Amino acid sequence: MPVYNGEAHLSSAVGSILAQTFTDLTLLIIDDGSTDRTAEIIESFSDHRITVIRNPHNLGLARSLNIAISQVKSPYIARMDCDDISCPKRLEIQIQYMEVHPDIGLCGSYYSAFEAEGGDETVRRPPLNHGDILYELLFDNAFGHSTVVFRTDLINRFDLKYDESLKAAQDYDLWVRMTPHCKVANLPITLVRYRCHNDSVSVRHADEQRRIARRVSEFHRTQLGLLPKSDDTEIHQELMSMNFPESLDKLRRAGDWLSRLLPVALFRCRQPLLSTLFNFNKLWYSACGRNAASGIIIFIIYIIKPYGFFGNPLYSTKLLYRCLSKSPITSN
């Protein structure tokens, strides 16, 4: 648990770990040069399971995590942020799962996001199995950082550390570099409450996080055999928005992107054939439909793709009508 000036919520975070039903643990707190009451709050806990590392000055999240990981002697490492709350059975459930599944090197879970105690909470449900997670990592992080448990041996054997040159998305980068060496999973149970506030790293460094995440996703595509092109991320985001621009050139590039992505989804990420074709078909129909003013050429572009030809017949019929009448799908 790294902490830098975390006095506001530190007590709740520490308390949630000390209250775990799995009790054979060490809570390793890294005080990263805090200047507030962080040290005082840590010292208020008398639990012998707490070990504190105090950095001489603020070294940053990734460096603090690497310092802590180098001290770990136990078979598992669990991550926890100083403003989140772990549910009482979190570690018991995750470690039991990993004991039963020795091929799983990294395990996360569902988590709920909240802004204030007593307010509404939204459960976030990342994909569960290895293939679905590999697929999600092509575009975005698939783990809540405070939900993960991973094997110490995995980290040591393959020299897997947080990249200290990154100011954000260090966790996303690490998970992507783990996946060639182990299976990964998320458990379909909410084990952590994630606190949303304006001082969080994801808010303070939002632009930097998006920039780095884009780079990480491109690396993961290459890792899975999909050589990236400069506008892949932009094209994919526009497809996913279901608000694709009216541009024949960009539509052709979108078709090229989906055609390159399809075999990776099917053969590397083990996505089911029919559901993948139908998911691609929905995106492809929406993009083509917004370009239907160009006429029948759009329908030809649509139908020659396998996710057009083998897609929903209703979409094919609707698109043919739109192309013949030059009536594009318009924004809401």
Disulfide bonds with the S-S distance in Angstrom:
none
